[in-house]
């Protein structure tokens, strides 16, 4: 009888292995299906020149402005330079003085510079703003929602939006003073 028991135990082991393997395979297939469905439902729109700039709302953290929240649609009829940056990004840091230098002149011409911070904490942004004495609006995209909406890859990334709300130009990388001035002239209301 012990041979019978051994055969039965071996049979039970095989059945249990088959059940475990089947369960693992079912979980893996379920995970693959979930990943595929999630990616298909994701908004894969990449905004380019000629597209309408999507609206957004973020909290404004620069103490140089009265607005607590900032909406892109609030600037309808104005040219908008929408810049995505972070304090740890050296090219971002290099272009900030150029943006500040041109801001007062172009603000009077109907162009607004909005620099969306992608930093995780507001403290480092506040210190950066104070160090460079930045006066343009700086909303904080702490969760990366607007970065994801605009599909921002490398930073700095800048979207130049004309007064009609259309993206006129997308620039990845730092801008020189001359290039920045040229792009701002291109979105100045007529």
Z-matrix of the N, CA and C atoms (Angstrom, degrees):
N
C 1 1.440
C 2 1.508 1 112.71
N 3 1.265 2 117.19 1 -24.84
C 4 1.450 3 118.84 2 -179.55
C 5 1.521 4 110.76 3 -67.13
N 6 1.347 5 117.20 4 -29.25
C 7 1.466 6 120.16 5 175.62
C 8 1.534 7 108.68 6 -67.39
N 9 1.311 8 116.80 7 -40.74
C 10 1.468 9 121.72 8 177.55
C 11 1.531 10 110.73 9 -61.34
N 12 1.336 11 115.41 10 -43.69
C 13 1.468 12 120.24 11 179.32
C 14 1.526 13 111.00 12 -65.06
N 15 1.308 14 116.08 13 -39.83
C 16 1.472 15 120.46 14 179.40
C 17 1.520 16 110.05 15 -64.54
N 18 1.344 17 116.78 16 -42.19
C 19 1.465 18 120.52 17 178.20
C 20 1.536 19 110.29 18 -64.16
N 21 1.306 20 116.36 19 -41.63
C 22 1.471 21 121.19 20 179.69
C 23 1.537 22 110.37 21 -65.51
N 24 1.340 23 117.09 22 -41.55
C 25 1.469 24 121.53 23 179.21
C 26 1.525 25 110.16 24 -64.26
N 27 1.331 26 116.68 25 -40.82
C 28 1.464 27 121.21 26 178.62
C 29 1.529 28 110.11 27 -64.48
N 30 1.312 29 116.19 28 -40.77
C 31 1.468 30 122.02 29 178.82
C 32 1.542 31 109.84 30 -63.47
N 33 1.329 32 116.57 31 -42.83
C 34 1.464 33 121.39 32 179.00
C 35 1.525 34 111.33 33 -64.47
N 36 1.348 35 116.53 34 -39.58
C 37 1.460 36 120.83 35 178.21
C 38 1.521 37 110.53 36 -61.82
N 39 1.322 38 115.91 37 -45.92
C 40 1.472 39 120.29 38 179.65
C 41 1.528 40 110.49 39 -60.82
N 42 1.329 41 116.03 40 -44.15
C 43 1.467 42 120.22 41 179.87
C 44 1.530 43 110.62 42 -62.87
N 45 1.337 44 116.93 43 -43.61
C 46 1.474 45 120.93 44 179.17
C 47 1.528 46 111.08 45 -63.30
N 48 1.348 47 117.25 46 -42.30
C 49 1.466 48 120.85 47 177.41
C 50 1.522 49 110.35 48 -60.34
N 51 1.301 50 115.91 49 -42.84
C 52 1.469 51 120.82 50 -179.99
C 53 1.531 52 110.29 51 -62.78
N 54 1.312 53 117.22 52 -40.80
C 55 1.469 54 121.29 53 178.90
C 56 1.531 55 110.05 54 -64.88
N 57 1.342 56 117.98 55 -45.96
C 58 1.471 57 121.34 56 179.65
C 59 1.522 58 111.19 57 -62.92
N 60 1.327 59 116.44 58 -45.74
C 61 1.468 60 119.80 59 179.33
C 62 1.522 61 111.47 60 -63.05
N 63 1.311 62 116.33 61 -39.69
C 64 1.469 63 120.09 62 178.02
C 65 1.520 64 111.54 63 -64.19
N 66 1.323 65 116.18 64 -40.36
C 67 1.473 66 120.57 65 178.95
C 68 1.528 67 110.53 66 -65.07
N 69 1.333 68 116.63 67 -44.01
C 70 1.470 69 120.37 68 179.14
C 71 1.521 70 109.87 69 -63.31
N 72 1.309 71 117.55 70 -43.90
C 73 1.468 72 121.39 71 178.59
C 74 1.532 73 110.90 72 -61.44
N 75 1.325 74 117.95 73 -41.00
C 76 1.464 75 121.65 74 178.92
C 77 1.532 76 111.08 75 -63.71
N 78 1.335 77 117.12 76 -40.97
C 79 1.469 78 121.16 77 178.32
C 80 1.530 79 110.08 78 -64.41
N 81 1.325 80 117.63 79 -44.26
C 82 1.469 81 121.14 80 178.88
C 83 1.527 82 111.71 81 -62.68
N 84 1.315 83 117.27 82 -44.35
C 85 1.463 84 120.78 83 178.46
C 86 1.534 85 109.87 84 -62.89
N 87 1.329 86 116.96 85 -40.82
C 88 1.459 87 120.72 86 177.56
C 89 1.523 88 111.57 87 -62.55
N 90 1.325 89 117.83 88 -41.67
C 91 1.465 90 121.55 89 178.82
C 92 1.523 91 111.14 90 -64.44
N 93 1.313 92 117.24 91 -41.23
C 94 1.474 93 120.87 92 178.35
C 95 1.522 94 110.43 93 -63.85
N 96 1.307 95 117.53 94 -44.51
C 97 1.472 96 121.07 95 178.89
C 98 1.525 97 110.17 96 -62.62
N 99 1.327 98 117.80 97 -43.25
C 100 1.462 99 121.66 98 178.40
C 101 1.529 100 110.77 99 -60.34
N 102 1.330 101 117.05 100 -45.48
C 103 1.469 102 120.91 101 -179.94
C 104 1.524 103 111.10 102 -62.46
N 105 1.310 104 117.51 103 -42.74
C 106 1.470 105 120.52 104 179.45
C 107 1.526 106 111.70 105 -64.71
N 108 1.313 107 117.15 106 -45.74
C 109 1.465 108 121.04 107 -179.57
C 110 1.531 109 110.28 108 -64.48
N 111 1.322 110 117.49 109 -41.33
C 112 1.466 111 120.99 110 179.43
C 113 1.518 112 111.09 111 -61.77
N 114 1.313 113 117.66 112 -43.19
C 115 1.465 114 121.00 113 -179.70
C 116 1.518 115 112.27 114 -69.77
N 117 1.316 116 117.34 115 -32.65
C 118 1.465 117 119.62 116 179.03
C 119 1.525 118 111.07 117 -70.85
N 120 1.337 119 116.73 118 -31.18
C 121 1.456 120 120.27 119 -178.69
C 122 1.516 121 112.53 120 -83.31
N 123 1.317 122 117.73 121 -14.84
C 124 1.457 123 121.59 122 -178.15
C 125 1.520 124 110.30 123 -67.12
N 126 1.332 125 116.52 124 144.81
C 127 1.454 126 121.39 125 176.45
C 128 1.520 127 108.41 126 -76.95
N 129 1.318 128 116.61 127 110.48
C 130 1.465 129 121.04 128 -177.84
C 131 1.521 130 111.98 129 -102.05
N 132 1.326 131 117.26 130 20.96
C 133 1.450 132 121.15 131 179.72
C 134 1.520 133 109.90 132 -67.15
N 135 1.313 134 115.86 133 126.33
C 136 1.456 135 121.10 134 174.63
C 137 1.525 136 105.91 135 -108.35
N 138 1.316 137 116.55 136 123.59
C 139 1.451 138 120.32 137 -176.55
C 140 1.524 139 110.28 138 -85.11
N 141 1.335 140 114.42 139 130.93
C 142 1.465 141 121.66 140 -177.97
C 143 1.523 142 109.08 141 -128.18
N 144 1.321 143 114.48 142 174.85
C 145 1.465 144 119.82 143 175.98
C 146 1.522 145 108.95 144 -56.01
N 147 1.343 146 115.63 145 134.24
C 148 1.460 147 121.60 146 -179.07
C 149 1.518 148 113.72 147 99.51
N 150 1.335 149 117.85 148 -18.85
C 151 1.463 150 121.57 149 178.80
C 152 1.528 151 110.30 150 -82.72
N 153 1.329 152 115.44 151 152.37
C 154 1.466 153 119.96 152 173.53
C 155 1.529 154 108.12 153 -70.71
N 156 1.312 155 116.81 154 134.43
C 157 1.466 156 121.33 155 179.35
C 158 1.524 157 108.64 156 -73.05
N 159 1.343 158 117.99 157 126.58
C 160 1.466 159 119.30 158 179.86
C 161 1.533 160 111.13 159 -69.44
N 162 1.310 161 115.11 160 140.77
C 163 1.468 162 120.80 161 179.80
C 164 1.526 163 109.66 162 -75.79
N 165 1.310 164 115.67 163 154.90
C 166 1.454 165 121.76 164 177.26
C 167 1.518 166 108.74 165 -154.86
N 168 1.310 167 115.38 166 166.62
C 169 1.464 168 121.84 167 175.69
C 170 1.533 169 108.08 168 -136.93
N 171 1.336 170 115.55 169 130.00
C 172 1.463 171 121.95 170 177.82
C 173 1.520 172 109.92 171 -138.34
N 174 1.317 173 116.01 172 158.08
C 175 1.464 174 120.34 173 173.95
C 176 1.519 175 109.26 174 -75.38
N 177 1.312 176 114.87 175 136.43
C 178 1.471 177 123.16 176 179.99
C 179 1.523 178 107.29 177 -90.01
N 180 1.331 179 118.16 178 129.94
C 181 1.463 180 119.21 179 -175.82
C 182 1.516 181 113.86 180 -111.81
N 183 1.322 182 117.27 181 -10.87
C 184 1.467 183 119.21 182 179.59
C 185 1.525 184 109.01 183 -72.63
N 186 1.317 185 116.41 184 130.91
C 187 1.468 186 120.69 185 -179.10
C 188 1.526 187 111.73 186 -76.12
N 189 1.324 188 117.20 187 -3.02
C 190 1.459 189 121.66 188 -178.87
C 191 1.531 190 112.66 189 -85.63
N 192 1.332 191 117.33 190 4.66
C 193 1.463 192 120.80 191 -178.98
C 194 1.513 193 110.69 192 -131.88
N 195 1.326 194 115.21 193 149.41
C 196 1.459 195 121.15 194 -179.36
C 197 1.529 196 112.27 195 -80.22
N 198 1.335 197 116.50 196 -29.47
C 199 1.461 198 120.20 197 -176.58
C 200 1.523 199 111.09 198 -65.33
N 201 1.333 200 115.72 199 132.18
C 202 1.458 201 119.23 200 174.90
C 203 1.515 202 110.67 201 -85.81
N 204 1.321 203 115.44 202 -39.48
C 205 1.464 204 119.69 203 175.83
C 206 1.515 205 108.86 204 -117.82
N 207 1.295 206 114.51 205 152.46
C 208 1.453 207 120.75 206 -177.00
C 209 1.522 208 108.22 207 -127.06
N 210 1.317 209 116.47 208 129.89
C 211 1.470 210 122.57 209 175.77
C 212 1.516 211 107.35 210 -119.11
N 213 1.304 212 116.90 211 137.95
C 214 1.458 213 120.14 212 177.83
C 215 1.528 214 110.42 213 -60.58
N 216 1.312 215 116.68 214 -37.02
C 217 1.472 216 120.55 215 -178.50
C 218 1.532 217 112.29 216 -64.82
N 219 1.329 218 118.43 217 -17.84
C 220 1.465 219 121.46 218 176.35
C 221 1.527 220 111.66 219 -66.15
N 222 1.323 221 116.65 220 -18.12
C 223 1.469 222 121.62 221 -176.22
C 224 1.530 223 111.93 222 -104.18
N 225 1.313 224 116.27 223 20.39
C 226 1.468 225 121.03 224 178.09
C 227 1.526 226 109.37 225 -57.04
N 228 1.316 227 116.86 226 134.59
C 229 1.459 228 121.63 227 -178.67
C 230 1.520 229 113.13 228 91.11
N 231 1.328 230 116.52 229 -6.64
C 232 1.467 231 121.29 230 176.82
C 233 1.521 232 108.89 231 -112.81
N 234 1.322 233 115.56 232 155.91
C 235 1.452 234 119.54 233 169.26
C 236 1.520 235 107.48 234 -77.92
N 237 1.327 236 117.47 235 144.15
C 238 1.463 237 121.22 236 -178.88
C 239 1.520 238 109.86 237 -131.65
N 240 1.316 239 114.41 238 128.72
C 241 1.462 240 120.97 239 169.80
C 242 1.518 241 105.58 240 -99.68
N 243 1.328 242 117.17 241 110.84
C 244 1.456 243 122.90 242 -178.33
C 245 1.524 244 107.50 243 -104.27
N 246 1.333 245 115.38 244 106.77
C 247 1.461 246 121.87 245 -173.83
C 248 1.526 247 109.82 246 -110.22
N 249 1.350 248 116.71 247 131.34
C 250 1.464 249 122.35 248 175.98
C 251 1.522 250 107.76 249 -105.82
N 252 1.347 251 116.33 250 126.92
C 253 1.454 252 120.87 251 -172.60
C 254 1.522 253 111.08 252 -151.79
N 255 1.338 254 116.20 253 174.03
C 256 1.463 255 122.09 254 174.41
C 257 1.528 256 108.29 255 -149.60
N 258 1.313 257 116.54 256 154.77
C 259 1.466 258 120.89 257 -176.83
C 260 1.526 259 112.50 258 -66.49
N 261 1.319 260 118.29 259 -28.28
C 262 1.467 261 122.04 260 -177.89
C 263 1.528 262 112.64 261 -82.06
N 264 1.323 263 117.38 262 -6.41
C 265 1.466 264 123.09 263 -177.07
C 266 1.532 265 109.62 264 -88.90
N 267 1.317 266 116.74 265 111.30
C 268 1.475 267 121.05 266 -177.20
C 269 1.531 268 112.50 267 -63.27
N 270 1.350 269 120.59 268 -43.65
C 271 1.476 270 118.73 269 176.41
C 272 1.533 271 112.37 270 -61.70
N 273 1.331 272 116.94 271 -33.57
C 274 1.470 273 120.95 272 176.89
C 275 1.522 274 109.56 273 -63.45
N 276 1.317 275 115.01 274 -45.34
C 277 1.458 276 120.89 275 -179.52
C 278 1.530 277 110.41 276 -62.01
N 279 1.328 278 116.85 277 -36.69
C 280 1.471 279 120.82 278 -178.16
C 281 1.531 280 112.10 279 -67.55
N 282 1.340 281 117.73 280 -33.63
C 283 1.464 282 118.86 281 -176.66
C 284 1.531 283 113.97 282 -88.18
N 285 1.333 284 117.98 283 -14.50
C 286 1.472 285 120.67 284 -178.59
C 287 1.531 286 113.44 285 -58.76
N 288 1.334 287 119.91 286 -44.17
C 289 1.470 288 118.56 287 178.29
C 290 1.535 289 112.70 288 -60.70
N 291 1.330 290 117.95 289 -34.40
C 292 1.473 291 121.06 290 177.41
C 293 1.526 292 109.92 291 -65.68
N 294 1.329 293 115.83 292 -42.84
C 295 1.460 294 119.59 293 179.54
C 296 1.526 295 110.07 294 -62.47
N 297 1.335 296 116.61 295 -44.07
C 298 1.457 297 120.64 296 179.87
C 299 1.526 298 111.11 297 -65.01
N 300 1.322 299 117.23 298 -39.92
C 301 1.470 300 121.28 299 -179.69
C 302 1.531 301 111.72 300 -61.45
N 303 1.340 302 116.92 301 -39.20
C 304 1.462 303 120.79 302 -176.73
C 305 1.526 304 113.69 303 -88.46
N 306 1.323 305 117.18 304 -16.85
C 307 1.467 306 120.45 305 -173.63
C 308 1.533 307 114.36 306 -56.32
N 309 1.329 308 120.90 307 -51.99
C 310 1.473 309 119.22 308 -176.43
C 311 1.541 310 112.24 309 -59.45
N 312 1.320 311 116.98 310 -42.59
C 313 1.465 312 121.24 311 -179.11
C 314 1.529 313 111.07 312 -63.38
N 315 1.329 314 117.15 313 -47.76
C 316 1.465 315 120.05 314 -175.91
C 317 1.523 316 112.67 315 -77.82
N 318 1.307 317 117.76 316 -25.89
C 319 1.475 318 120.27 317 174.31
C 320 1.530 319 108.86 318 -61.69
N 321 1.335 320 116.98 319 -42.05
C 322 1.462 321 121.54 320 177.33
C 323 1.523 322 111.99 321 -65.39
N 324 1.319 323 117.37 322 -25.45
C 325 1.470 324 122.08 323 179.92
C 326 1.534 325 112.25 324 -88.42
N 327 1.339 326 117.33 325 -3.15
C 328 1.465 327 120.26 326 178.18
C 329 1.521 328 114.28 327 97.32
N 330 1.333 329 117.17 328 22.14
C 331 1.468 330 121.31 329 177.36
C 332 1.523 331 108.12 330 -116.53
N 333 1.328 332 116.55 331 132.62
C 334 1.462 333 121.55 332 179.58
C 335 1.522 334 109.26 333 -111.40
N 336 1.315 335 116.14 334 136.40
C 337 1.466 336 121.72 335 173.88
C 338 1.522 337 106.97 336 -101.47
N 339 1.327 338 116.14 337 124.30
C 340 1.461 339 122.31 338 177.49
C 341 1.520 340 106.62 339 -122.56
N 342 1.317 341 116.84 340 117.35
C 343 1.460 342 122.34 341 -177.40
C 344 1.532 343 109.20 342 -108.65
N 345 1.318 344 117.08 343 102.66
C 346 1.461 345 122.79 344 -176.81
C 347 1.529 346 109.59 345 -81.92
N 348 1.335 347 115.57 346 115.22
C 349 1.464 348 120.64 347 179.48
C 350 1.523 349 110.09 348 -80.39
N 351 1.337 350 115.60 349 132.13
C 352 1.461 351 121.26 350 177.90
C 353 1.530 352 111.91 351 -103.22
N 354 1.326 353 116.39 352 12.34
C 355 1.464 354 120.66 353 -179.98
C 356 1.523 355 111.04 354 -68.84
N 357 1.339 356 115.49 355 155.50
C 358 1.458 357 118.97 356 -178.41
C 359 1.524 358 112.86 357 -81.61
N 360 1.331 359 118.05 358 -26.15
C 361 1.465 360 119.41 359 -179.76
C 362 1.525 361 110.82 360 -124.27
N 363 1.299 362 115.12 361 146.74
C 364 1.460 363 121.18 362 -178.34
C 365 1.532 364 111.82 363 -74.18
N 366 1.311 365 117.92 364 -28.69
C 367 1.457 366 121.46 365 -177.26
C 368 1.530 367 111.88 366 -57.86
N 369 1.334 368 117.30 367 -46.15
C 370 1.471 369 119.40 368 -179.27
C 371 1.530 370 111.44 369 -66.06
N 372 1.320 371 115.83 370 -33.08
C 373 1.471 372 120.07 371 178.15
C 374 1.527 373 109.52 372 -68.34
N 375 1.334 374 117.36 373 -44.51
C 376 1.468 375 121.18 374 178.51
C 377 1.528 376 111.31 375 -58.52
N 378 1.317 377 116.26 376 -43.46
C 379 1.468 378 120.34 377 178.98
C 380 1.530 379 110.70 378 -63.59
N 381 1.326 380 116.98 379 -41.01
C 382 1.463 381 122.22 380 179.39
C 383 1.524 382 110.42 381 -64.62
N 384 1.328 383 117.12 382 -45.48
C 385 1.468 384 122.61 383 179.52
C 386 1.526 385 109.98 384 -59.88
N 387 1.315 386 117.03 385 -43.38
C 388 1.468 387 121.23 386 179.23
C 389 1.527 388 111.72 387 -67.02
N 390 1.328 389 116.82 388 -40.13
C 391 1.470 390 120.66 389 -178.72
C 392 1.531 391 111.33 390 -62.31
N 393 1.337 392 116.75 391 -39.63
C 394 1.468 393 120.69 392 -177.48
C 395 1.527 394 112.90 393 -100.77
N 396 1.324 395 117.49 394 1.49
C 397 1.461 396 123.33 395 179.21
C 398 1.532 397 111.10 396 51.14
N 399 1.331 398 116.03 397 52.34
C 400 1.462 399 121.82 398 -177.28
C 401 1.522 400 110.10 399 -79.18
N 402 1.329 401 116.43 400 133.82
C 403 1.466 402 120.45 401 -176.42
C 404 1.527 403 113.33 402 -114.40
N 405 1.322 404 118.84 403 -6.91
C 406 1.472 405 120.42 404 179.06
C 407 1.532 406 109.50 405 -82.13
N 408 1.330 407 117.59 406 162.34
C 409 1.472 408 120.68 407 -178.52
C 410 1.531 409 111.93 408 -62.80
N 411 1.325 410 115.43 409 136.88
C 412 1.466 411 121.27 410 178.68
C 413 1.533 412 108.11 411 -131.05
N 414 1.333 413 116.51 412 92.34
C 415 1.464 414 119.21 413 173.86
C 416 1.531 415 109.68 414 -78.90
N 417 1.315 416 116.13 415 156.01
C 418 1.466 417 121.94 416 -175.89
C 419 1.532 418 109.53 417 -112.78
N 420 1.331 419 115.72 418 116.05
C 421 1.465 420 122.54 419 178.32
C 422 1.523 421 108.74 420 -98.63
N 423 1.309 422 115.93 421 67.24
C 424 1.463 423 122.70 422 -174.26
C 425 1.521 424 112.34 423 -59.02
N 426 1.321 425 117.91 424 -38.77
C 427 1.467 426 121.33 425 -176.04
C 428 1.528 427 112.86 426 -91.51
N 429 1.328 428 117.37 427 -4.55
C 430 1.466 429 120.01 428 178.29
C 431 1.520 430 114.56 429 77.36
N 432 1.331 431 117.27 430 15.48
C 433 1.469 432 120.15 431 -177.15
C 434 1.524 433 112.26 432 -65.95
N 435 1.322 434 117.10 433 -43.71
C 436 1.471 435 120.25 434 -177.87
C 437 1.529 436 109.40 435 -75.15
N 438 1.322 437 116.29 436 -35.89
C 439 1.481 438 119.78 437 173.59
C 440 1.523 439 109.64 438 -56.79
N 441 1.322 440 117.42 439 -44.35
C 442 1.461 441 121.26 440 179.06
C 443 1.527 442 111.45 441 -68.92
N 444 1.329 443 116.82 442 -39.35
C 445 1.468 444 120.67 443 178.88
C 446 1.524 445 111.14 444 -58.79
N 447 1.317 446 116.46 445 -43.58
C 448 1.465 447 121.69 446 -178.72
C 449 1.534 448 112.42 447 -88.38
N 450 1.319 449 117.23 448 -0.30
C 451 1.478 450 123.01 449 179.67
C 452 1.531 451 111.18 450 54.51
N 453 1.321 452 115.36 451 48.43
C 454 1.467 453 120.94 452 -179.15
C 455 1.518 454 108.72 453 -75.10
N 456 1.320 455 115.58 454 128.52
C 457 1.464 456 121.65 455 177.12
C 458 1.512 457 109.17 456 -100.42
N 459 1.329 458 116.36 457 -101.95
C 460 1.468 459 118.77 458 -179.65
C 461 1.525 460 110.25 459 -71.27
N 462 1.321 461 115.51 460 150.14
C 463 1.464 462 119.54 461 175.11
C 464 1.517 463 108.49 462 -118.12
N 465 1.316 464 117.91 463 150.95
C 466 1.460 465 125.93 464 -0.07
C 467 1.524 466 111.88 465 -71.16
N 468 1.316 467 115.52 466 146.03
C 469 1.464 468 123.86 467 171.84
C 470 1.516 469 106.80 468 -127.33
N 471 1.324 470 115.60 469 135.72
C 472 1.459 471 119.92 470 -175.50
C 473 1.517 472 110.27 471 -130.75
N 474 1.336 473 115.22 472 132.57
C 475 1.454 474 122.69 473 175.80
C 476 1.527 475 107.10 474 -110.01
N 477 1.326 476 116.83 475 122.75
C 478 1.461 477 121.28 476 176.31
C 479 1.521 478 106.74 477 -99.08
N 480 1.338 479 115.11 478 117.77
C 481 1.461 480 122.29 479 -172.49
C 482 1.520 481 108.27 480 -113.50
N 483 1.337 482 116.58 481 125.64
C 484 1.466 483 120.21 482 -177.26
C 485 1.536 484 110.36 483 -77.99
N 486 1.342 485 117.82 484 170.83
C 487 1.474 486 120.75 485 -176.76
C 488 1.529 487 114.37 486 -60.55
N 489 1.336 488 117.67 487 -18.97
C 490 1.469 489 121.09 488 178.04
C 491 1.531 490 111.74 489 -83.82
N 492 1.333 491 117.32 490 -1.94
C 493 1.457 492 120.68 491 178.63
C 494 1.518 493 113.91 492 87.71
N 495 1.327 494 117.12 493 12.68
C 496 1.459 495 122.34 494 179.21
C 497 1.522 496 110.33 495 -96.48
N 498 1.311 497 115.89 496 141.76
C 499 1.460 498 119.34 497 174.51
C 500 1.522 499 107.27 498 -72.77
N 501 1.318 500 115.60 499 121.47
C 502 1.459 501 120.34 500 -178.15
C 503 1.527 502 111.18 501 -94.55
N 504 1.337 503 115.78 502 -33.89
C 505 1.466 504 120.30 503 -177.57
C 506 1.524 505 109.16 504 -155.26
N 507 1.348 506 116.04 505 144.41
C 508 1.463 507 121.96 506 174.04
C 509 1.525 508 106.54 507 -122.28
N 510 1.327 509 115.72 508 126.11
C 511 1.470 510 120.84 509 -178.94
C 512 1.524 511 109.03 510 -123.51
N 513 1.332 512 115.67 511 122.30
C 514 1.466 513 121.19 512 174.35
C 515 1.519 514 107.46 513 -101.27
N 516 1.329 515 116.03 514 125.62
C 517 1.455 516 120.78 515 -178.72
C 518 1.517 517 110.81 516 111.12
N 519 1.322 518 114.56 517 169.14
C 520 1.466 519 120.70 518 -176.53
C 521 1.525 520 111.10 519 -71.73
N 522 1.323 521 114.97 520 151.84
C 523 1.463 522 122.26 521 179.51
C 524 1.528 523 110.11 522 -109.81
N 525 1.324 524 115.41 523 143.07
C 526 1.463 525 119.85 524 171.91
C 527 1.518 526 107.62 525 -82.83
N 528 1.298 527 116.96 526 167.17
C 529 1.466 528 121.49 527 178.94
C 530 1.522 529 110.72 528 -58.75
N 531 1.327 530 116.83 529 -43.67
C 532 1.474 531 121.11 530 -177.63
C 533 1.532 532 111.28 531 -66.07
N 534 1.327 533 117.25 532 -45.53
C 535 1.473 534 120.18 533 179.56
C 536 1.521 535 110.47 534 -64.69
N 537 1.316 536 116.52 535 -42.11
C 538 1.457 537 121.37 536 179.69
C 539 1.522 538 110.43 537 -60.07
N 540 1.308 539 116.36 538 -45.68
C 541 1.466 540 120.90 539 179.74
C 542 1.527 541 110.90 540 -62.20
N 543 1.327 542 116.91 541 -39.92
C 544 1.462 543 120.81 542 178.37
C 545 1.524 544 112.21 543 -63.05
N 546 1.325 545 116.90 544 -44.28
C 547 1.466 546 120.50 545 178.79
C 548 1.530 547 111.06 546 -66.52
N 549 1.328 548 117.59 547 -39.30
C 550 1.466 549 120.58 548 178.63
C 551 1.527 550 110.89 549 -65.34
N 552 1.335 551 117.40 550 -38.44
C 553 1.464 552 120.31 551 175.67
C 554 1.525 553 110.46 552 -60.54
N 555 1.339 554 116.16 553 -36.19
C 556 1.461 555 120.42 554 -178.18
C 557 1.512 556 114.45 555 -68.43
N 558 1.329 557 118.30 556 -21.52
C 559 1.475 558 120.22 557 179.76
C 560 1.520 559 112.58 558 -110.19
N 561 1.316 560 117.28 559 8.14
C 562 1.471 561 121.12 560 178.69
C 563 1.530 562 109.08 561 -69.99
N 564 1.338 563 118.27 562 128.69
C 565 1.467 564 119.88 563 177.78
C 566 1.521 565 111.39 564 -58.66
N 567 1.316 566 115.67 565 142.45
C 568 1.482 567 120.99 566 -178.89
C 569 1.499 568 111.20 567 -83.60
